[in-house]
Amino acid sequence: MKVNKRFILSFVAPLMILISTMGLIFRDNSRKIFYLPIGLMGFAIILDRGISRQLDRKNILKKIKSYQKVK
């Protein structure tokens, strides 16, 4: 059975946020700052995917509407 790489990579961003949260909760105060960039990158990946998905949908809808006006 082949595993789709996109399926595996879809868990990377939530895993990054989970690791960051665990690090911020359970590490001592001097090491907490090292987990912040991991969490921020996880949030950035999720936001980027959501925004790009919305823009792609809008572009597709515009193309569909432009073809409907021609006919």
MIMIZA-311593 format. One record per residue: residue in one letter; x, y, z of N, C-alpha, C in turn. Coordinates in nm, 2 decimals. Layout:
N
<paba code="A" n_c1="X" n_c2="Y" n_c3="Z" ca_c1="X" ca_c2="Y" ca_c3="Z" c_c1="X" c_c2="Y" c_c3="Z"/>
...
This chain:
71
<paba code="M" n_c1="0.08" n_c2="-0.12" n_c3="0.00" ca_c1="0.00" ca_c2="0.00" ca_c3="0.00" c_c1="0.09" c_c2="0.12" c_c3="0.00"/>
<paba code="K" n_c1="0.07" n_c2="0.21" n_c3="-0.10" ca_c1="0.14" ca_c2="0.33" ca_c3="-0.10" c_c1="0.08" c_c2="0.44" c_c3="-0.01"/>
<paba code="V" n_c1="0.17" n_c2="0.51" n_c3="0.05" ca_c1="0.12" ca_c2="0.62" ca_c3="0.14" c_c1="0.15" c_c2="0.75" c_c3="0.07"/>
<paba code="N" n_c1="0.05" n_c2="0.84" n_c3="0.06" ca_c1="0.06" ca_c2="0.96" ca_c3="-0.01" c_c1="0.14" c_c2="1.06" c_c3="0.07"/>
<paba code="K" n_c1="0.24" n_c2="1.12" n_c3="0.01" ca_c1="0.33" ca_c2="1.21" ca_c3="0.09" c_c1="0.25" c_c2="1.34" c_c3="0.14"/>
<paba code="R" n_c1="0.16" n_c2="1.38" n_c3="0.06" ca_c1="0.08" ca_c2="1.50" ca_c3="0.11" c_c1="0.00" c_c2="1.46" c_c3="0.23"/>
<paba code="F" n_c1="-0.05" n_c2="1.34" n_c3="0.24" ca_c1="-0.12" ca_c2="1.30" ca_c3="0.36" c_c1="-0.03" c_c2="1.30" c_c3="0.48"/>
<paba code="I" n_c1="0.09" n_c2="1.26" n_c3="0.47" ca_c1="0.19" ca_c2="1.26" ca_c3="0.58" c_c1="0.23" c_c2="1.40" c_c3="0.62"/>
<paba code="L" n_c1="0.25" n_c2="1.48" n_c3="0.51" ca_c1="0.29" ca_c2="1.62" ca_c3="0.54" c_c1="0.18" c_c2="1.71" c_c3="0.59"/>
<paba code="S" n_c1="0.06" n_c2="1.67" n_c3="0.58" ca_c1="-0.05" ca_c2="1.74" ca_c3="0.64" c_c1="-0.05" c_c2="1.74" c_c3="0.79"/>
<paba code="F" n_c1="0.02" n_c2="1.64" n_c3="0.85" ca_c1="0.03" ca_c2="1.63" ca_c3="0.99" c_c1="0.15" c_c2="1.71" c_c3="1.05"/>
<paba code="V" n_c1="0.23" n_c2="1.76" n_c3="0.96" ca_c1="0.36" ca_c2="1.83" ca_c3="1.01" c_c1="0.33" c_c2="1.96" c_c3="1.09"/>
<paba code="A" n_c1="0.24" n_c2="2.04" n_c3="1.04" ca_c1="0.21" ca_c2="2.17" ca_c3="1.10" c_c1="0.15" c_c2="2.15" c_c3="1.24"/>
<paba code="P" n_c1="0.04" n_c2="2.06" n_c3="1.25" ca_c1="-0.01" ca_c2="2.04" ca_c3="1.38" c_c1="0.08" c_c2="1.98" c_c3="1.48"/>
<paba code="L" n_c1="0.17" n_c2="1.89" n_c3="1.43" ca_c1="0.27" ca_c2="1.83" ca_c3="1.51" c_c1="0.37" c_c2="1.94" c_c3="1.56"/>
<paba code="M" n_c1="0.41" n_c2="2.03" n_c3="1.48" ca_c1="0.50" ca_c2="2.14" ca_c3="1.52" c_c1="0.43" c_c2="2.22" c_c3="1.63"/>
<paba code="I" n_c1="0.30" n_c2="2.25" n_c3="1.62" ca_c1="0.23" ca_c2="2.33" ca_c3="1.72" c_c1="0.23" c_c2="2.25" c_c3="1.85"/>
<paba code="L" n_c1="0.20" n_c2="2.12" n_c3="1.84" ca_c1="0.20" ca_c2="2.03" ca_c3="1.96" c_c1="0.33" c_c2="2.03" c_c3="2.03"/>
<paba code="I" n_c1="0.44" n_c2="2.01" n_c3="1.95" ca_c1="0.57" ca_c2="2.01" ca_c3="2.01" c_c1="0.61" c_c2="2.14" c_c3="2.08"/>
<paba code="S" n_c1="0.57" n_c2="2.25" n_c3="2.02" ca_c1="0.59" ca_c2="2.38" ca_c3="2.07" c_c1="0.52" c_c2="2.40" c_c3="2.20"/>
<paba code="T" n_c1="0.39" n_c2="2.36" n_c3="2.20" ca_c1="0.31" ca_c2="2.37" ca_c3="2.32" c_c1="0.36" c_c2="2.28" c_c3="2.44"/>
<paba code="M" n_c1="0.40" n_c2="2.16" n_c3="2.41" ca_c1="0.46" ca_c2="2.07" ca_c3="2.51" c_c1="0.59" c_c2="2.13" c_c3="2.56"/>
<paba code="G" n_c1="0.67" n_c2="2.19" n_c3="2.47" ca_c1="0.80" ca_c2="2.25" ca_c3="2.52" c_c1="0.78" c_c2="2.37" c_c3="2.61"/>
<paba code="L" n_c1="0.68" n_c2="2.45" n_c3="2.57" ca_c1="0.65" ca_c2="2.57" ca_c3="2.65" c_c1="0.59" c_c2="2.53" c_c3="2.79"/>
<paba code="I" n_c1="0.52" n_c2="2.42" n_c3="2.80" ca_c1="0.46" ca_c2="2.39" ca_c3="2.92" c_c1="0.56" c_c2="2.32" c_c3="3.01"/>
<paba code="F" n_c1="0.63" n_c2="2.22" n_c3="2.96" ca_c1="0.71" ca_c2="2.13" ca_c3="3.04" c_c1="0.86" c_c2="2.17" c_c3="3.06"/>
<paba code="R" n_c1="0.91" n_c2="2.26" n_c3="2.98" ca_c1="1.05" ca_c2="2.29" ca_c3="3.00" c_c1="1.07" c_c2="2.40" c_c3="3.10"/>
<paba code="D" n_c1="1.20" n_c2="2.41" n_c3="3.15" ca_c1="1.22" ca_c2="2.52" ca_c3="3.25" c_c1="1.23" c_c2="2.66" c_c3="3.18"/>
<paba code="N" n_c1="1.23" n_c2="2.76" n_c3="3.25" ca_c1="1.22" ca_c2="2.90" ca_c3="3.19" c_c1="1.33" c_c2="2.94" c_c3="3.10"/>
<paba code="S" n_c1="1.45" n_c2="2.89" n_c3="3.12" ca_c1="1.56" ca_c2="2.93" ca_c3="3.03" c_c1="1.55" c_c2="2.87" c_c3="2.89"/>
<paba code="R" n_c1="1.48" n_c2="2.76" n_c3="2.87" ca_c1="1.47" ca_c2="2.69" ca_c3="2.75" c_c1="1.34" c_c2="2.71" c_c3="2.67"/>
<paba code="K" n_c1="1.25" n_c2="2.78" n_c3="2.73" ca_c1="1.11" ca_c2="2.79" ca_c3="2.67" c_c1="1.12" c_c2="2.87" c_c3="2.54"/>
<paba code="I" n_c1="1.21" n_c2="2.96" n_c3="2.52" ca_c1="1.22" ca_c2="3.05" ca_c3="2.41" c_c1="1.25" c_c2="2.97" c_c3="2.28"/>
<paba code="F" n_c1="1.32" n_c2="2.86" n_c3="2.29" ca_c1="1.36" ca_c2="2.78" ca_c3="2.18" c_c1="1.24" c_c2="2.71" c_c3="2.11"/>
<paba code="Y" n_c1="1.13" n_c2="2.69" n_c3="2.18" ca_c1="1.01" ca_c2="2.63" ca_c3="2.12" c_c1="0.91" c_c2="2.72" c_c3="2.05"/>
<paba code="L" n_c1="0.93" n_c2="2.85" n_c3="2.07" ca_c1="0.84" ca_c2="2.95" ca_c3="2.01" c_c1="0.85" c_c2="2.95" c_c3="1.86"/>
<paba code="P" n_c1="0.97" n_c2="2.95" n_c3="1.80" ca_c1="0.97" ca_c2="2.95" ca_c3="1.65" c_c1="0.91" c_c2="2.83" c_c3="1.59"/>
<paba code="I" n_c1="0.91" n_c2="2.71" n_c3="1.65" ca_c1="0.85" ca_c2="2.59" ca_c3="1.60" c_c1="0.70" c_c2="2.61" c_c3="1.59"/>
<paba code="G" n_c1="0.64" n_c2="2.67" n_c3="1.70" ca_c1="0.50" ca_c2="2.69" ca_c3="1.70" c_c1="0.46" c_c2="2.80" c_c3="1.60"/>
<paba code="L" n_c1="0.54" n_c2="2.90" n_c3="1.59" ca_c1="0.50" ca_c2="3.01" ca_c3="1.49" c_c1="0.51" c_c2="2.96" c_c3="1.35"/>
<paba code="M" n_c1="0.61" n_c2="2.87" n_c3="1.32" ca_c1="0.61" ca_c2="2.82" ca_c3="1.18" c_c1="0.49" c_c2="2.73" c_c3="1.16"/>
<paba code="G" n_c1="0.45" n_c2="2.65" n_c3="1.26" ca_c1="0.33" ca_c2="2.57" ca_c3="1.24" c_c1="0.21" c_c2="2.65" c_c3="1.21"/>
<paba code="F" n_c1="0.19" n_c2="2.76" n_c3="1.28" ca_c1="0.08" ca_c2="2.85" ca_c3="1.26" c_c1="0.09" c_c2="2.91" c_c3="1.12"/>
<paba code="A" n_c1="0.21" n_c2="2.95" n_c3="1.08" ca_c1="0.23" ca_c2="3.01" ca_c3="0.95" c_c1="0.20" c_c2="2.92" c_c3="0.84"/>
<paba code="I" n_c1="0.23" n_c2="2.79" n_c3="0.85" ca_c1="0.20" ca_c2="2.69" ca_c3="0.75" c_c1="0.05" c_c2="2.67" c_c3="0.73"/>
<paba code="I" n_c1="-0.02" n_c2="2.66" n_c3="0.85" ca_c1="-0.16" ca_c2="2.65" ca_c3="0.84" c_c1="-0.23" c_c2="2.77" c_c3="0.78"/>
<paba code="L" n_c1="-0.19" n_c2="2.89" n_c3="0.82" ca_c1="-0.25" ca_c2="3.01" ca_c3="0.76" c_c1="-0.22" c_c2="3.02" c_c3="0.62"/>
<paba code="D" n_c1="-0.10" n_c2="2.99" n_c3="0.57" ca_c1="-0.06" ca_c2="2.99" ca_c3="0.43" c_c1="-0.15" c_c2="2.90" c_c3="0.35"/>
<paba code="R" n_c1="-0.17" n_c2="2.78" n_c3="0.40" ca_c1="-0.25" ca_c2="2.68" ca_c3="0.33" c_c1="-0.39" c_c2="2.73" c_c3="0.31"/>
<paba code="G" n_c1="-0.45" n_c2="2.79" n_c3="0.42" ca_c1="-0.59" ca_c2="2.83" ca_c3="0.42" c_c1="-0.60" c_c2="2.95" c_c3="0.33"/>
<paba code="I" n_c1="-0.51" n_c2="3.05" n_c3="0.33" ca_c1="-0.52" ca_c2="3.16" ca_c3="0.24" c_c1="-0.51" c_c2="3.13" c_c3="0.10"/>
<paba code="S" n_c1="-0.41" n_c2="3.04" n_c3="0.07" ca_c1="-0.39" ca_c2="3.00" ca_c3="-0.07" c_c1="-0.50" c_c2="2.92" c_c3="-0.12"/>
<paba code="R" n_c1="-0.57" n_c2="2.84" n_c3="-0.04" ca_c1="-0.68" ca_c2="2.77" ca_c3="-0.08" c_c1="-0.80" c_c2="2.86" c_c3="-0.12"/>
<paba code="Q" n_c1="-0.82" n_c2="2.96" n_c3="-0.03" ca_c1="-0.93" ca_c2="3.06" ca_c3="-0.06" c_c1="-0.90" c_c2="3.14" c_c3="-0.19"/>
<paba code="L" n_c1="-0.78" n_c2="3.18" n_c3="-0.21" ca_c1="-0.75" ca_c2="3.25" ca_c3="-0.33" c_c1="-0.76" c_c2="3.16" c_c3="-0.46"/>
<paba code="D" n_c1="-0.73" n_c2="3.04" n_c3="-0.45" ca_c1="-0.74" ca_c2="2.95" ca_c3="-0.56" c_c1="-0.89" c_c2="2.93" c_c3="-0.59"/>
<paba code="R" n_c1="-0.97" n_c2="2.92" n_c3="-0.49" ca_c1="-1.12" ca_c2="2.90" ca_c3="-0.51" c_c1="-1.18" c_c2="3.02" c_c3="-0.58"/>
<paba code="K" n_c1="-1.14" n_c2="3.14" n_c3="-0.53" ca_c1="-1.19" ca_c2="3.27" ca_c3="-0.59" c_c1="-1.15" c_c2="3.28" c_c3="-0.74"/>
<paba code="N" n_c1="-1.02" n_c2="3.24" n_c3="-0.77" ca_c1="-0.98" ca_c2="3.24" ca_c3="-0.91" c_c1="-1.05" c_c2="3.15" c_c3="-1.00"/>
<paba code="I" n_c1="-1.08" n_c2="3.03" n_c3="-0.95" ca_c1="-1.16" ca_c2="2.93" ca_c3="-1.02" c_c1="-1.30" c_c2="2.98" c_c3="-1.05"/>
<paba code="L" n_c1="-1.36" n_c2="3.04" n_c3="-0.94" ca_c1="-1.49" ca_c2="3.10" ca_c3="-0.96" c_c1="-1.50" c_c2="3.21" c_c3="-1.06"/>
<paba code="K" n_c1="-1.40" n_c2="3.29" n_c3="-1.06" ca_c1="-1.39" ca_c2="3.40" ca_c3="-1.16" c_c1="-1.38" c_c2="3.34" c_c3="-1.30"/>
<paba code="K" n_c1="-1.30" n_c2="3.24" n_c3="-1.32" ca_c1="-1.29" ca_c2="3.18" ca_c3="-1.45" c_c1="-1.42" c_c2="3.11" c_c3="-1.50"/>
<paba code="I" n_c1="-1.49" n_c2="3.05" n_c3="-1.41" ca_c1="-1.62" ca_c2="2.99" ca_c3="-1.44" c_c1="-1.72" c_c2="3.10" c_c3="-1.48"/>
<paba code="K" n_c1="-1.72" n_c2="3.21" n_c3="-1.41" ca_c1="-1.81" ca_c2="3.32" ca_c3="-1.44" c_c1="-1.78" c_c2="3.38" c_c3="-1.57"/>
<paba code="S" n_c1="-1.65" n_c2="3.39" n_c3="-1.60" ca_c1="-1.61" ca_c2="3.46" ca_c3="-1.73" c_c1="-1.65" c_c2="3.37" c_c3="-1.85"/>
<paba code="Y" n_c1="-1.65" n_c2="3.24" n_c3="-1.83" ca_c1="-1.69" ca_c2="3.15" ca_c3="-1.94" c_c1="-1.84" c_c2="3.15" c_c3="-1.96"/>
<paba code="Q" n_c1="-1.91" n_c2="3.17" n_c3="-1.85" ca_c1="-2.06" ca_c2="3.18" ca_c3="-1.86" c_c1="-2.10" c_c2="3.30" c_c3="-1.93"/>
<paba code="K" n_c1="-2.03" n_c2="3.42" n_c3="-1.91" ca_c1="-2.07" ca_c2="3.54" ca_c3="-1.98" c_c1="-2.05" c_c2="3.54" c_c3="-2.13"/>
<paba code="V" n_c1="-1.95" n_c2="3.46" n_c3="-2.17" ca_c1="-1.92" ca_c2="3.45" ca_c3="-2.32" c_c1="-2.03" c_c2="3.38" c_c3="-2.39"/>
<paba code="K" n_c1="-2.09" n_c2="3.28" n_c3="-2.34" ca_c1="-2.20" ca_c2="3.21" ca_c3="-2.41" c_c1="-2.32" c_c2="3.29" c_c3="-2.41"/>
